[in-house]
């Protein structure tokens, strides 16, 4: 009964969100509550929900202040040199922008943390996509592909869980799949090229025909587009404070700052000069990223402190700080409410042992004839099962039983672990409604979860298939 309720809850959730019959927020809350009531857990409902909320609370706090921090930095123009550089290299070409998105994601995701990867890459690249009129689903999709492959690193969550659950080390789990991971990286670059080419064709079809070029297309056409993109960039790189607060002369010629609505005698504290402010923001962001990687303090604490310092320096007055919060409140609310709603889902599924029962049911249906080929089956099914199981439920609940079953057929448990990390919460985690970081990606990109899943699922699954083929060819596990 609990397993059936769990599978039904996940299936209905995916159906409603992908068909847009209900908002993700409502479905994440009401569906598991309904399942708990049907399962006879009405008396424990409050405790189950609070347990789930308490587990995601640190993530929600981190995301709230991280969104505010990076939004402040975008307004201040921290990423403008990167944006201008990408536009210069890409020459306004959506294909090059898309490939650059993949490369940047693969580099940033080396820290193994999906949340920080999404925060940094989307904050830096979304303005570029908006300026060129590109589909934000391309951004969320390509970032999803790059972050998924890089989540296989030993310090990432899935591989670390696999090693802990089966008491293995990285030389037994990660090292043998390195060649397969390399093929996965290559596939991500190929996929980003194909998606970028499709996006370039779409934008070209939407653009009105220009003047005749005497058959000279390619570089000349891109050169014609670049000045427009550069002009747009220069028009929007001015920091938010200078757009809304204009210089005014008061008190005998002394330079002051005056905001709309200030009286003639109002004198405001001038901000730091632009150059020094940019240097400060860059150093602060680098220090924050280093501290995040080194885990100097818990991630929520680092973002709380980082935002407090950044807002004090960039917006020293109360009015400026209030304006910043008012401007970005919508983004914060959209992302954090999704995370807390996901906490309701995982809290109920975990507390009612639905996830445990689902894991046992899944293992029980594995036929004996599949035993010798279990690693391949685990690799191929791992990515889709990311939509059903949390990483803890799969790696600590399903994987040990699968490994034990495989050992009975003479298969090394390490091979099952290698197969699992090729898809389960690696290529699949940026699509799963069971991980909070997924809602960071779709929330900051401004796309719906169902649209994101429909757009990129086959490409992400293709990554797993490519890596599985690579693992078979290199002997990471047998066919």
C-alpha positions as CSV (number, residue, x, y, z in Angstrom):
1,X,0.0,0.0,0.0
2,X,2.7,2.6,0.9
3,X,4.7,1.8,-2.2
4,X,1.6,2.1,-4.5
5,X,0.7,5.4,-2.9
6,X,4.3,6.6,-3.4
7,X,4.5,5.6,-7.0
8,X,1.0,7.1,-7.7
9,X,2.0,10.4,-6.0
10,X,5.1,10.8,-8.1
11,X,3.3,9.7,-11.3
12,X,0.4,12.2,-10.8
13,X,2.9,14.9,-9.9
14,X,4.8,14.5,-13.1
15,X,1.6,14.2,-15.1
16,X,0.1,17.4,-13.7
17,X,3.2,19.5,-13.9
18,X,4.3,18.4,-17.4
19,X,0.8,18.9,-18.8
20,X,0.4,22.2,-16.9
21,X,-2.9,21.1,-15.3
22,X,-1.7,22.3,-11.9
23,X,1.1,24.5,-10.7
24,X,4.2,22.8,-9.3
25,X,3.8,24.6,-6.0
26,X,0.2,23.3,-5.4
27,X,1.0,19.8,-6.6
28,X,4.1,19.5,-4.4
29,X,2.0,20.3,-1.3
30,X,-1.5,18.9,-1.9
31,X,-0.6,15.6,-3.6
32,X,1.6,14.2,-0.8
33,X,-0.9,15.4,1.8
34,X,-3.7,13.6,0.0
35,X,-1.5,10.5,-0.2
36,X,-0.8,10.7,3.6
37,X,-4.5,11.0,4.3
38,X,-5.4,8.0,2.1
39,X,-2.6,6.0,3.8
40,X,-3.9,6.6,7.3
41,X,-1.2,9.0,8.4
42,X,-3.6,11.9,9.2
43,X,-2.5,12.0,12.9
44,X,1.2,12.3,11.9
45,X,0.7,14.8,9.1
46,X,1.8,17.9,11.0
47,X,5.0,16.2,12.2
48,X,5.8,14.8,8.8
49,X,5.4,18.1,7.1
50,X,7.4,20.0,9.7
51,X,10.2,17.3,9.5
52,X,10.4,17.8,5.7
53,X,10.4,21.6,6.1
54,X,13.1,21.6,8.7
55,X,15.4,19.5,6.4
56,X,15.1,22.0,3.5
57,X,15.1,25.1,5.7
58,X,18.9,25.6,5.4
59,X,18.7,25.3,1.6
60,X,15.8,27.7,1.5
61,X,17.7,30.3,3.6
62,X,20.8,29.8,1.4
63,X,18.9,30.3,-1.8
64,X,17.0,33.4,-0.6
65,X,20.2,35.2,0.3
66,X,22.1,33.7,-2.7
67,X,19.5,35.1,-5.1
68,X,19.6,38.5,-3.5
69,X,23.4,38.4,-3.6
70,X,23.8,37.5,-7.2
71,X,20.9,39.8,-8.2
72,X,22.8,42.7,-6.5
73,X,25.9,41.7,-8.4
74,X,24.1,41.6,-11.7
75,X,22.7,45.1,-11.1
76,X,26.1,46.4,-10.1
77,X,27.6,45.1,-13.4
78,X,29.9,42.5,-12.0
79,X,29.1,40.1,-14.8
80,X,29.1,42.7,-17.6
81,X,32.8,42.1,-18.6
82,X,31.9,38.4,-18.9
83,X,28.8,39.2,-20.9
84,X,30.6,41.6,-23.2
85,X,33.4,39.0,-23.7
86,X,30.9,36.3,-24.5
87,X,29.1,38.6,-27.0
88,X,32.4,39.6,-28.5
89,X,33.5,36.0,-28.9
90,X,30.1,34.8,-30.0
91,X,29.6,37.8,-32.4
92,X,25.9,37.6,-31.5
93,X,25.7,34.0,-32.7
94,X,23.3,31.9,-30.5
95,X,25.2,28.8,-31.4
96,X,28.4,30.1,-29.9
97,X,26.6,31.4,-26.9
98,X,25.1,28.0,-26.3
99,X,28.4,26.2,-26.6
100,X,30.0,28.8,-24.3
101,X,27.2,28.1,-21.8
102,X,28.1,24.4,-21.7
103,X,31.9,25.2,-21.3
104,X,31.2,27.6,-18.5
105,X,28.9,25.2,-16.7
106,X,31.4,22.3,-17.0
107,X,34.0,24.5,-15.3
108,X,31.9,26.0,-12.6
109,X,30.4,22.6,-11.7
110,X,33.8,21.2,-10.8
111,X,32.9,22.0,-7.1
112,X,30.2,19.3,-7.3
113,X,27.5,21.5,-5.9
114,X,24.5,21.9,-8.2
115,X,23.0,24.8,-6.3
116,X,26.1,27.1,-6.6
117,X,26.6,26.0,-10.2
118,X,23.1,27.1,-11.1
119,X,23.3,30.3,-9.2
120,X,26.6,31.4,-10.8
121,X,26.0,30.3,-14.4
122,X,22.4,31.4,-14.7
123,X,23.1,34.8,-13.0
124,X,25.9,35.4,-15.5
125,X,24.3,34.1,-18.7
126,X,20.6,35.0,-18.4
127,X,21.2,38.6,-19.4
128,X,23.0,37.5,-22.5
129,X,20.1,35.2,-23.5
130,X,17.6,38.0,-22.9
131,X,19.6,40.5,-25.0
132,X,19.8,38.2,-27.9
133,X,16.2,37.0,-27.6
134,X,17.2,33.4,-27.0
135,X,14.9,30.8,-25.5
136,X,15.6,30.5,-21.7
137,X,14.8,26.8,-22.0
138,X,18.1,26.5,-23.9
139,X,19.9,28.0,-21.0
140,X,18.3,25.8,-18.4
141,X,18.7,22.8,-20.6
142,X,22.4,23.2,-21.4
143,X,23.3,24.1,-17.8
144,X,21.3,20.9,-16.8
145,X,23.4,18.8,-19.1
146,X,26.8,20.2,-18.0
147,X,26.0,20.1,-14.3
148,X,24.6,16.6,-14.6
149,X,27.8,15.1,-16.0
150,X,30.0,16.9,-13.5
151,X,27.9,15.7,-10.6
152,X,29.7,12.4,-11.0
153,X,32.9,13.8,-9.3
154,X,33.8,11.9,-6.1
155,X,33.1,14.9,-3.9
156,X,29.6,15.2,-5.5
157,X,26.6,13.8,-3.8
158,X,25.8,10.6,-5.8
159,X,29.3,9.1,-6.0
160,X,29.9,9.9,-2.4
161,X,26.7,8.2,-1.4
162,X,27.5,5.1,-3.6
163,X,30.9,4.7,-2.0
164,X,29.5,5.1,1.5
165,X,26.6,2.7,1.0
166,X,28.8,-0.1,-0.4
167,X,31.9,0.8,1.6
168,X,34.0,1.4,-1.5
169,X,36.6,4.1,-2.4
170,X,36.9,6.4,-5.4
171,X,39.4,4.1,-7.1
172,X,36.8,1.4,-7.2
173,X,33.8,3.5,-8.2
174,X,34.9,6.7,-9.9
175,X,38.3,6.0,-11.6
176,X,36.9,3.2,-13.9
177,X,34.1,5.4,-15.2
178,X,36.4,8.4,-16.0
179,X,36.6,7.5,-19.7
180,X,32.8,7.2,-19.8
181,X,32.5,10.6,-18.1
182,X,34.9,12.1,-20.7
183,X,32.5,10.8,-23.4
184,X,29.6,12.4,-21.5
185,X,31.4,15.7,-21.5
186,X,31.9,15.4,-25.3
187,X,28.2,14.6,-25.7
188,X,27.3,17.7,-23.7
189,X,29.3,19.8,-26.1
190,X,27.8,18.1,-29.1
191,X,24.3,18.5,-27.7
192,X,24.9,22.2,-26.9
193,X,26.1,22.7,-30.5
194,X,22.9,21.1,-31.9
195,X,20.7,23.0,-29.6
196,X,22.5,26.2,-30.4
197,X,22.2,25.6,-34.1
198,X,18.5,25.0,-33.8
199,X,18.2,28.2,-31.7
200,X,20.1,30.2,-34.3
201,X,17.8,28.9,-37.1
202,X,14.8,29.8,-35.0
203,X,16.0,33.4,-34.4
204,X,17.0,33.8,-38.1
205,X,13.5,32.8,-39.1
206,X,12.0,35.4,-36.8
207,X,14.3,38.2,-38.0
208,X,13.2,40.4,-40.9
209,X,15.3,40.0,-44.0
210,X,18.2,42.4,-44.1
211,X,19.8,44.2,-47.0
212,X,21.5,42.2,-49.7
213,X,25.0,41.0,-48.9
214,X,26.1,40.0,-52.4
215,X,26.3,36.4,-51.2
216,X,28.6,37.2,-48.3
217,X,27.1,35.7,-45.3
218,X,28.7,34.1,-42.2
219,X,31.3,36.5,-40.7
220,X,29.9,39.6,-42.4
221,X,26.4,38.9,-41.2
222,X,27.7,38.3,-37.7
223,X,29.7,41.5,-37.8
224,X,26.6,43.4,-38.6
225,X,24.9,41.9,-35.6
226,X,27.7,42.5,-33.1
227,X,27.5,46.3,-32.8
228,X,23.8,46.1,-32.0
229,X,24.6,43.6,-29.2
230,X,27.4,45.7,-27.9
231,X,25.2,48.8,-27.9
232,X,22.6,46.9,-25.9
233,X,25.2,45.7,-23.5
234,X,26.7,49.2,-22.9
235,X,23.2,50.6,-22.4
236,X,22.4,48.2,-19.6
237,X,25.7,47.8,-17.8
238,X,25.2,50.9,-15.8
239,X,24.8,50.0,-12.1
240,X,21.3,50.2,-10.7
241,X,22.2,52.9,-8.2
242,X,23.3,55.3,-11.0
243,X,20.2,54.6,-13.0
244,X,17.8,55.7,-10.2
245,X,20.0,58.2,-8.3
246,X,21.4,61.1,-10.3
247,X,24.2,63.5,-9.4
248,X,23.1,66.9,-8.1
249,X,25.1,69.9,-6.9
250,X,24.2,71.3,-3.4
251,X,25.8,73.1,-0.5
252,X,28.1,75.5,-2.5
253,X,29.0,73.1,-5.3
254,X,29.7,70.0,-3.2
255,X,28.8,66.9,-5.2
256,X,25.9,65.0,-3.6
257,X,23.4,62.3,-4.7
258,X,19.8,63.0,-5.1
259,X,17.0,60.5,-5.5
260,X,13.6,61.1,-7.1
261,X,11.4,62.8,-4.5
262,X,14.2,64.3,-2.4
263,X,13.9,67.9,-1.3
264,X,16.3,70.5,-2.5
265,X,18.4,70.3,0.7
266,X,18.7,66.5,0.8
267,X,22.3,65.4,0.6
268,X,23.0,61.7,0.4
269,X,26.2,59.8,1.0
270,X,28.0,59.2,-2.3
271,X,28.9,55.6,-3.1
272,X,32.3,54.3,-3.8
273,X,33.8,55.2,-7.2
274,X,32.6,52.8,-9.8
275,X,36.1,51.3,-10.4
276,X,36.7,50.6,-6.8
277,X,33.2,49.3,-6.3
278,X,33.7,46.8,-9.2
279,X,37.0,45.7,-7.7
280,X,35.4,45.2,-4.3
281,X,32.5,43.2,-5.7
282,X,34.9,41.0,-7.7
283,X,37.1,40.3,-4.6
284,X,34.1,39.7,-2.4
285,X,32.6,37.2,-4.9
286,X,35.9,35.4,-5.3
287,X,36.3,35.1,-1.6
288,X,32.7,33.9,-1.3
289,X,33.2,31.2,-3.9
290,X,36.5,30.0,-2.3
291,X,34.8,29.8,1.1
292,X,31.9,27.9,-0.5
293,X,34.3,25.3,-2.0
294,X,36.4,25.1,1.2
295,X,33.3,24.9,3.3
296,X,34.7,27.5,5.8
297,X,31.2,28.0,7.2
298,X,27.8,26.4,6.4
299,X,26.6,27.6,3.0
300,X,23.5,29.5,4.3
301,X,25.8,31.4,6.7
302,X,28.2,32.3,4.0
303,X,25.5,33.8,1.7
304,X,23.8,35.6,4.6
305,X,27.1,37.3,5.5
306,X,28.1,37.9,1.9
307,X,24.8,39.6,1.1
308,X,24.9,41.8,4.2
309,X,28.4,43.0,3.3
310,X,27.6,43.5,-0.3
311,X,24.4,45.5,0.2
312,X,26.1,47.7,2.9
313,X,28.9,48.7,0.5
314,X,26.8,48.9,-2.8
315,X,23.7,50.4,-1.3
316,X,24.7,52.2,1.9
317,X,21.4,54.0,2.6
318,X,18.2,52.4,3.9
319,X,16.2,53.7,1.0
320,X,18.5,52.0,-1.5
321,X,18.5,48.7,0.4
322,X,14.7,48.8,0.6
323,X,14.5,49.4,-3.2
324,X,16.8,46.5,-3.8
325,X,14.7,44.2,-1.7
326,X,11.5,45.4,-3.4
327,X,12.9,44.8,-6.8
328,X,14.0,41.2,-6.3
329,X,11.4,40.1,-3.8
330,X,9.5,38.2,-6.5
331,X,12.5,36.1,-7.5
332,X,13.2,35.2,-3.9
333,X,9.6,34.2,-3.2
334,X,9.3,32.1,-6.4
335,X,12.4,30.1,-5.7
336,X,12.1,29.6,-1.9
337,X,8.4,28.7,-1.9
338,X,9.2,25.9,-4.4
339,X,12.0,24.6,-2.1
340,X,9.8,24.5,0.9
341,X,7.0,22.9,-1.1
342,X,9.5,20.2,-2.2
343,X,10.2,19.7,1.6
344,X,6.6,18.9,2.1
345,X,6.8,16.1,-0.6
346,X,10.0,14.6,0.7
347,X,9.0,14.9,4.3
348,X,5.8,12.9,3.8
349,X,7.3,10.3,1.4
350,X,10.2,9.7,3.8
351,X,8.3,9.9,7.1
352,X,5.6,7.5,5.9
353,X,8.3,5.0,4.6
354,X,6.7,5.3,1.2
355,X,10.2,5.7,-0.3
356,X,11.5,2.6,1.5
357,X,8.6,0.5,0.3
358,X,9.1,1.8,-3.2
359,X,12.7,0.7,-3.1
360,X,11.9,-2.8,-1.9
361,X,9.1,-3.1,-4.5
362,X,11.5,-2.0,-7.3
363,X,14.1,-4.6,-6.3
364,X,11.5,-7.4,-5.9
365,X,10.4,-7.1,-9.5
366,X,13.9,-7.7,-10.9
367,X,13.8,-11.0,-12.7
368,X,16.5,-13.6,-12.2
369,X,17.3,-13.6,-15.9
370,X,18.4,-10.0,-15.5
371,X,20.9,-10.8,-12.8
372,X,24.0,-11.1,-14.9
373,X,23.1,-7.9,-16.8
374,X,22.2,-5.9,-13.7
375,X,24.8,-3.2,-14.1
376,X,23.6,-2.3,-17.6
377,X,20.0,-2.2,-16.4
378,X,21.0,0.0,-13.4
379,X,22.8,2.4,-15.7
380,X,20.0,2.7,-18.2
381,X,17.2,3.1,-15.6
382,X,19.2,5.3,-13.2
383,X,18.4,8.6,-14.9
384,X,14.6,8.2,-15.2
385,X,14.5,6.9,-11.6
386,X,15.9,10.2,-10.5
387,X,12.3,11.5,-11.0
388,X,11.1,9.0,-8.5
389,X,13.7,8.5,-5.8
390,X,15.7,11.0,-3.7
391,X,19.5,10.3,-3.8
392,X,19.4,9.0,-0.2
393,X,16.5,6.7,-0.9
394,X,18.2,5.2,-4.0
395,X,21.8,5.0,-2.8
396,X,21.1,3.9,0.7
397,X,17.9,1.9,0.0
398,X,17.9,0.6,-3.5
399,X,21.6,0.3,-4.4
400,X,22.7,-2.0,-1.5
401,X,19.9,-4.5,-2.4
402,X,20.8,-4.3,-6.1
403,X,24.4,-4.9,-5.3
404,X,23.7,-7.8,-3.1
405,X,21.5,-9.3,-5.8
406,X,24.2,-8.8,-8.4
407,X,26.8,-10.5,-6.1
408,X,24.6,-13.6,-6.0
409,X,25.0,-13.8,-9.8
410,X,28.8,-13.4,-9.5
411,X,28.8,-9.6,-10.4
412,X,31.1,-7.3,-8.4
413,X,29.0,-4.8,-6.3
414,X,31.4,-2.0,-7.4
415,X,30.2,-2.5,-11.0
416,X,26.6,-1.8,-9.9
417,X,27.8,1.3,-8.1
418,X,29.6,2.5,-11.3
419,X,26.5,1.9,-13.3
420,X,24.3,3.9,-10.8
421,X,26.4,7.0,-10.9
422,X,26.0,7.2,-14.7
423,X,22.5,8.5,-14.4
424,X,20.9,8.3,-10.9
425,X,20.9,11.9,-9.6
426,X,23.8,12.8,-11.9
427,X,22.4,13.4,-15.3
428,X,18.9,13.2,-13.8
429,X,19.2,15.5,-10.8
430,X,18.6,18.8,-12.6
431,X,15.2,17.5,-13.8
432,X,14.0,15.9,-10.6
433,X,11.3,17.5,-8.5
434,X,12.8,15.8,-5.5
435,X,15.9,18.0,-5.4
436,X,15.8,21.6,-4.3
437,X,18.5,22.7,-6.8
438,X,16.2,21.9,-9.7
439,X,13.9,24.7,-8.6
440,X,16.9,27.0,-8.4
441,X,17.7,26.3,-12.0
442,X,14.1,26.7,-13.3
443,X,13.2,29.5,-11.0
444,X,16.2,31.7,-11.9
445,X,15.9,30.8,-15.6
446,X,12.3,31.8,-15.5
447,X,10.9,28.6,-17.0
448,X,8.3,26.1,-15.8
449,X,9.5,22.8,-14.5
450,X,7.3,20.8,-16.9
451,X,8.6,22.7,-19.9
452,X,12.2,22.2,-18.7
453,X,11.6,18.5,-18.3
454,X,10.0,18.1,-21.7
455,X,12.7,20.2,-23.4
456,X,15.8,18.5,-22.1
457,X,14.8,15.0,-20.9
458,X,15.8,13.1,-24.1
459,X,19.1,15.0,-24.2
460,X,19.9,14.1,-20.6
461,X,18.9,10.5,-21.1
462,X,21.1,10.5,-24.2
463,X,24.1,11.5,-22.0
464,X,23.5,8.5,-19.8
465,X,23.2,6.2,-22.8
466,X,26.5,7.6,-24.3
467,X,28.3,7.1,-21.0
468,X,26.9,3.6,-20.6
469,X,28.2,2.7,-24.0
470,X,31.6,4.1,-23.0
471,X,31.6,2.2,-19.8
472,X,30.9,-1.1,-21.6
473,X,33.6,-0.4,-24.2
474,X,36.2,0.5,-21.5
475,X,35.3,-2.5,-19.2
476,X,33.9,-0.5,-16.3
477,X,31.2,-3.2,-16.2
478,X,30.3,-6.1,-18.5
479,X,27.3,-6.4,-20.8
